[in-house]
């Protein structure tokens, strides 16, 4: 987390709030379809993960998941206890590095064909889950109260009530377009922006340093986009001996691709 240099104020005061808002935003996005999810029925078969084809939130604040198969899970309309994990990877495809993971304990119920037809007819399933169900994938509903996020700002716990109800941005289908918009900053303007955050001239935060893994040494000296969300953008600064994240905050949350374009254009302007 950044702190303001002598003579400057503001960044050190707002950084914890920025980090909290970014964590909530990431948790909301992961629950609503971003990332890759897995389930483990930890009481019955703790060593067997179940692949999730698609997931997302329903209007009733349940997580709907489309499963590869239902083997080893409760029969339809029977409840079971599962551990949910959703992993997020960096936005830059040249380096597939984990940037966040969400963990939650939940009660799972596999829906039967009749209920699935009803959910379809009322348009209550997330789009990707519905498509997978149409192809024959079993669907389950997960009820959970809280989740723990391991992210760039550390570990944070979130009540479900605190992360649902707000608009999710970007949705999974918008992530590529958002990446392209931020990439339009170019290398020089991106480096200038991050220098401003590091110097306390712009609102943002700096993550903990980690030793650069051998697999990432070919990227040493590069700055790679890690994530874009409603609160700001996060980059990975990869050096030979260390890797750390730098988060640059938007002046206000964005809720659409068009708003993102304007916010990124604002980041490109010199700090005042």
N, C-alpha and C positions, 0 to 999 in steps of 0.2 A: 504494500500500500504506500502510495506516495505521501510525502509530507512537504509542506510549502517551504521554500527557501526563505532566508531572512528578507523581510520587506514585502513578502507576499502572503496573502491569506486566502482562505476559501477552499483550496484543494484538500487540505488535511481535514477540514471540517466535514466536507461532503463525501469523502471517499468511503467511509463505512456505509452510508446510505446508498451510494452507488453500487457497492458490492452486494448489499442486501437486495436491492431491486434487480440486479443482474441475476442473482441466484434464484429469486422467485420466477423471473422470466424463463430461465433455463429449465427449471423444474416443470413449469407449465407446458413448455414446448415438448419436453420429453414425454410427459404424460399424454399429450395430445397428438402423438404420432411421429415425432422426430426420433432419430436414433434407432438402435436395434435392441429389441427386447427378448428376454428369456425368462422362463418360469421354472421353479423347482418346487415340487411337492415335498417340502423338507421333512415332514413327519413320516411320510410313507416311503419315499425313495430319494433321499437327500443327495445321492451321487448322480442323479439323472436329470440333466437340463432338458426342458422342452422348448423347441424352437417356435418362435412367434413370427408368423408371416406378415402380420400388420396389426397395429394397435391404435387406439385413440379414445378420446373421452366421449361419452354419450351425454345427452341433455340432462340425464339424471345424476350426473357426476360419478358415473361408474366408468372404469376402464374396460373397453371391449377389446378382446384379442381374438384374432384368427389364428388357429393352431395348425401345425403340420399334420398332426393326428391327435386323437384323444386317448391314445394308449397310455395307461399308467395314471390317468386322471380320473376323478369321480365320474360316475355315470350321469347322464343328463338329469338336471334338477337335484342332484346331490351336491352338497357343499364340501369343500376341502380347503385346507390351509396351504398357501403357496408363498414363496418369496419371489418378488418381481425385481428384475434388474434391467435397466435400460442404459445402454452405452452410447455416448455421443463421440464422434470422431471429428477431427479438424476439417475446416472447410476447404483447405488447399489439398487437392487430390495427389499432389506429388509426395506428400508425407502423411501416411495414415497413422496418426497418433491420437490416442484417447484424450479427450479434453474434459469430459465430465461423465459421471455415472450416477444414476438414481437408484435407490434401493428402498423397497417397501415390503412389509408383510401384508397379505391380503387374504380375504375369503373369496374363493373361486367357485363359480357355478356354471357348468356347461349347459347351454340352452338347448331345448329340444327343437324338433323341426317346426312344430306349431308356433312356438314363441319366436323362432327365427323368422318365419313368414310374417308374423305381426310386426316385428322390429323393422323388417324390410318395407312393409306396406306403409308404415308410419314415418319412414325415413329417419329412424333413430340410431342407425349405425354409422360410424365414421366411414367415409367413402371407400378407403382402401380395405377396410374390414368387410364391407359389403361386397366388394368385388371378389375378395378371396372366398367369401361364403357362397357366392354364386358359382364358383368353381368347385365347390364341394368341401371346403375347409370347415371343420367344426369351429364354433364360436363360443367363447366363454365371457362372462361378466365378472369383473373383479371389484370388490368393495374394499376400500382402504381409508384410513383416517389420517395418516401422516406419511411422509417420505423423507429420506435423508439424501442430500445431494453432496457428492464429492466433486467439487469443481475448482476452477482457477482461484477462487477466493477462499478456498479451504472447505471445511465440512460444515454444512448447515442443515438444520431440521426444519421442515415445513409442514404445517397442517394443510390438509387438502382444501379446507375452506378458504385458506389464504391465497391459494394459487389458481383456483378455478373462478369462473365468473368474469374474468377479463379476457379481452380479445387476444388470441394467440398470434404472435408475429415473430418471425415468419413461419408459415406453415411449411410442412415438409416439402410440398410441391413448389414452394417459392424460394427454397434455399439456394438453388443454382443461380437463379436470376439475381438474388441479393449478392452472391459472391461476385458476379460479374460487375455489378454496380460499384462495389467497393474496390475491385481490382482496377477500375478506371481512375483511381487516384494516382496510380503510377508509383514507381519506386521512390523517386525523390520527395514527392509530397508526403508519402507515407512515412518516410524516415524523419522528415521535419515535424510531422504531427506527433510521432512517438517521442522525439526529443523534447517537444513542448510538454508532454505528459510527464516525462521523467524529470524535467526541471520544475514542475509545478505550475507551469503557465496555462495548462488546460486541466479541466476536471478529468479524473481517471484514476487508475490504480495499477500497481505493479505487483505481479504474483511472486511467490517464493521461487528462489533459484533451485534448479535441479541439474544434476550432472548430465551432460549430453550423452545419450546412449550411443554405442558404437554404430548402430544402424542409421543414426541421423547425422553422423559426421560429414557425410557428403553434402549436407545442407548447411554446414558451418558458414557463417557470414551472411546468411539470408534471413529475411524477415518474412514469415509466412502467415497468411490469414488463418486464424483458428476458429473464429465464430462471428456471426452477425446476428444481433437480436434487436428487440425494440429499444433497449437502453443504450446500446453502443456497439463498438467493434473491438474484438480481441485479436491481437497478433502474437505469434511466437517469434522471439528473437533467439536464433540458434547460433551459438558460438562454440568454439572448440572445447572449452572447459565447462560451459554452463548453458542452460536454456531457461528462459523465463518468459512469462506472458506480460503483455502491456495492454491495458484496457483503456480505450478512449471513449468517453461518454458523450452522448448526444445532449443538446440543451434541454430537450424534452423527449419523452417516449414517442416512437413512430409506430404506426399501426398499419401501414400499407407500403407497397413497393414504391409508389410515387412519392410518398413522404420520405422514404429512405433516400431516394435520389437527392432530394433537397437537403436532408441532414448531412449526407456525405459531402455534398458541395460546400456546406458550411464548415465541415472539418478541414477542407482544403484551404480555407482562408487563413491568413497569418493570425497568430494569437495576439490579443491586445491586453 
